[in-house]
Amino acid sequence: MASPKEPSAKQHTIDMGASMETEEGLVIIDALNEVSDVLAMDGPRVTFIGEGPIQLGAIGRLRAADAYRCARGVFLFLQEPGGPHWAVAGASFSEALAAIHEDDIREALIGRQHVIDC
């Protein structure tokens, strides 16, 4: 049985804010495929396996940033106020952060690194 510090992996469904057939949707699905198993896709929703979410809060213009611990790394889901949303992934939280090309968002998330221990 998992301790409170180590939640067990479960299914999560997120709304990508874009159809899976758009470039934005495909980028999110590609990031998920790096670190998790995608179980289902339906329009703007995708279901995958992971632990979390660890809510990192609003960052700059972003409505929210959530981190999921997955079997092969960390998935960061970054939510724009009106969509489409976007995501990055990496073998660790630091590697996922390095994939963020916007300096202000990356720096703000580095300041919240203490929230997630990956």
Contacts in CASP RR format, 6 or more apart in sequence:
PFRMAT RR
TARGET T0000
AUTHOR 0000-0000-0000
METHOD contacts of the structure
MODEL  1
MASPKEPSAKQHTIDMGASMETEEGLVIIDALNEVSDVLAMDGPRVTFIG
EGPIQLGAIGRLRAADAYRCARGVFLFLQEPGGPHWAVAGASFSEALAAI
HEDDIREALIGRQHVIDC
2 8 0 8 1.000
6 51 0 8 1.000
7 51 0 8 1.000
7 52 0 8 1.000
8 51 0 8 1.000
9 49 0 8 1.000
9 50 0 8 1.000
9 51 0 8 1.000
9 69 0 8 1.000
9 70 0 8 1.000
9 71 0 8 1.000
10 49 0 8 1.000
10 50 0 8 1.000
10 51 0 8 1.000
11 39 0 8 1.000
11 47 0 8 1.000
11 48 0 8 1.000
11 49 0 8 1.000
11 50 0 8 1.000
12 47 0 8 1.000
12 48 0 8 1.000
12 49 0 8 1.000
12 50 0 8 1.000
12 52 0 8 1.000
12 53 0 8 1.000
12 68 0 8 1.000
13 40 0 8 1.000
13 45 0 8 1.000
13 46 0 8 1.000
13 47 0 8 1.000
14 45 0 8 1.000
14 46 0 8 1.000
14 48 0 8 1.000
14 77 0 8 1.000
14 85 0 8 1.000
15 44 0 8 1.000
15 45 0 8 1.000
15 85 0 8 1.000
16 24 0 8 1.000
16 25 0 8 1.000
16 28 0 8 1.000
16 44 0 8 1.000
16 45 0 8 1.000
16 46 0 8 1.000
16 84 0 8 1.000
16 85 0 8 1.000
17 24 0 8 1.000
17 25 0 8 1.000
17 44 0 8 1.000
17 82 0 8 1.000
17 83 0 8 1.000
17 84 0 8 1.000
17 85 0 8 1.000
18 24 0 8 1.000
18 25 0 8 1.000
18 28 0 8 1.000
18 44 0 8 1.000
18 83 0 8 1.000
18 84 0 8 1.000
18 85 0 8 1.000
19 25 0 8 1.000
19 43 0 8 1.000
19 44 0 8 1.000
20 26 0 8 1.000
20 29 0 8 1.000
20 41 0 8 1.000
20 42 0 8 1.000
20 43 0 8 1.000
20 44 0 8 1.000
20 46 0 8 1.000
21 43 0 8 1.000
22 84 0 8 1.000
24 84 0 8 1.000
24 85 0 8 1.000
24 86 0 8 1.000
25 44 0 8 1.000
25 84 0 8 1.000
27 86 0 8 1.000
27 87 0 8 1.000
28 46 0 8 1.000
28 77 0 8 1.000
28 85 0 8 1.000
28 86 0 8 1.000
28 87 0 8 1.000
29 38 0 8 1.000
29 41 0 8 1.000
29 46 0 8 1.000
31 75 0 8 1.000
31 87 0 8 1.000
31 88 0 8 1.000
31 89 0 8 1.000
32 38 0 8 1.000
32 46 0 8 1.000
32 48 0 8 1.000
32 70 0 8 1.000
32 75 0 8 1.000
32 87 0 8 1.000
32 89 0 8 1.000
34 72 0 8 1.000
34 73 0 8 1.000
34 89 0 8 1.000
34 90 0 8 1.000
35 70 0 8 1.000
35 71 0 8 1.000
35 72 0 8 1.000
35 73 0 8 1.000
35 74 0 8 1.000
35 75 0 8 1.000
35 89 0 8 1.000
35 90 0 8 1.000
35 91 0 8 1.000
36 48 0 8 1.000
36 49 0 8 1.000
36 50 0 8 1.000
36 68 0 8 1.000
36 70 0 8 1.000
36 71 0 8 1.000
36 72 0 8 1.000
36 73 0 8 1.000
36 75 0 8 1.000
37 48 0 8 1.000
37 49 0 8 1.000
37 71 0 8 1.000
38 46 0 8 1.000
38 47 0 8 1.000
38 48 0 8 1.000
39 47 0 8 1.000
39 48 0 8 1.000
39 49 0 8 1.000
40 46 0 8 1.000
40 47 0 8 1.000
41 47 0 8 1.000
48 68 0 8 1.000
48 70 0 8 1.000
48 75 0 8 1.000
49 70 0 8 1.000
49 71 0 8 1.000
50 68 0 8 1.000
50 69 0 8 1.000
50 70 0 8 1.000
50 71 0 8 1.000
50 75 0 8 1.000
51 68 0 8 1.000
51 69 0 8 1.000
51 70 0 8 1.000
52 66 0 8 1.000
52 67 0 8 1.000
52 68 0 8 1.000
52 69 0 8 1.000
53 66 0 8 1.000
53 67 0 8 1.000
53 68 0 8 1.000
53 77 0 8 1.000
54 66 0 8 1.000
54 67 0 8 1.000
54 68 0 8 1.000
54 69 0 8 1.000
54 115 0 8 1.000
54 116 0 8 1.000
55 64 0 8 1.000
55 65 0 8 1.000
55 66 0 8 1.000
56 64 0 8 1.000
56 65 0 8 1.000
56 66 0 8 1.000
56 67 0 8 1.000
56 109 0 8 1.000
56 112 0 8 1.000
56 115 0 8 1.000
56 116 0 8 1.000
57 64 0 8 1.000
57 65 0 8 1.000
57 112 0 8 1.000
58 64 0 8 1.000
58 65 0 8 1.000
59 65 0 8 1.000
59 78 0 8 1.000
59 105 0 8 1.000
59 108 0 8 1.000
59 109 0 8 1.000
60 104 0 8 1.000
60 105 0 8 1.000
60 108 0 8 1.000
61 80 0 8 1.000
61 81 0 8 1.000
62 78 0 8 1.000
62 79 0 8 1.000
62 80 0 8 1.000
62 81 0 8 1.000
62 105 0 8 1.000
63 79 0 8 1.000
63 80 0 8 1.000
63 81 0 8 1.000
63 82 0 8 1.000
64 78 0 8 1.000
64 79 0 8 1.000
65 76 0 8 1.000
65 77 0 8 1.000
65 78 0 8 1.000
65 79 0 8 1.000
65 109 0 8 1.000
66 76 0 8 1.000
66 77 0 8 1.000
66 79 0 8 1.000
67 74 0 8 1.000
67 75 0 8 1.000
67 76 0 8 1.000
67 77 0 8 1.000
67 93 0 8 1.000
67 96 0 8 1.000
67 115 0 8 1.000
67 116 0 8 1.000
67 118 0 8 1.000
68 74 0 8 1.000
68 75 0 8 1.000
68 76 0 8 1.000
68 77 0 8 1.000
69 116 0 8 1.000
69 118 0 8 1.000
70 89 0 8 1.000
72 91 0 8 1.000
73 89 0 8 1.000
73 90 0 8 1.000
73 91 0 8 1.000
73 92 0 8 1.000
73 96 0 8 1.000
73 118 0 8 1.000
74 89 0 8 1.000
74 90 0 8 1.000
74 91 0 8 1.000
74 92 0 8 1.000
74 93 0 8 1.000
74 95 0 8 1.000
74 96 0 8 1.000
74 116 0 8 1.000
74 118 0 8 1.000
75 87 0 8 1.000
75 88 0 8 1.000
75 89 0 8 1.000
75 90 0 8 1.000
75 96 0 8 1.000
76 87 0 8 1.000
76 88 0 8 1.000
76 89 0 8 1.000
76 93 0 8 1.000
76 96 0 8 1.000
76 97 0 8 1.000
76 100 0 8 1.000
76 109 0 8 1.000
77 85 0 8 1.000
77 87 0 8 1.000
78 85 0 8 1.000
78 86 0 8 1.000
78 87 0 8 1.000
78 88 0 8 1.000
78 100 0 8 1.000
78 105 0 8 1.000
79 85 0 8 1.000
80 86 0 8 1.000
88 96 0 8 1.000
88 97 0 8 1.000
88 99 0 8 1.000
88 100 0 8 1.000
89 96 0 8 1.000
89 99 0 8 1.000
90 96 0 8 1.000
90 99 0 8 1.000
92 118 0 8 1.000
93 113 0 8 1.000
93 116 0 8 1.000
93 118 0 8 1.000
94 113 0 8 1.000
97 106 0 8 1.000
97 109 0 8 1.000
97 110 0 8 1.000
97 113 0 8 1.000
98 106 0 8 1.000
100 106 0 8 1.000
100 109 0 8 1.000
END
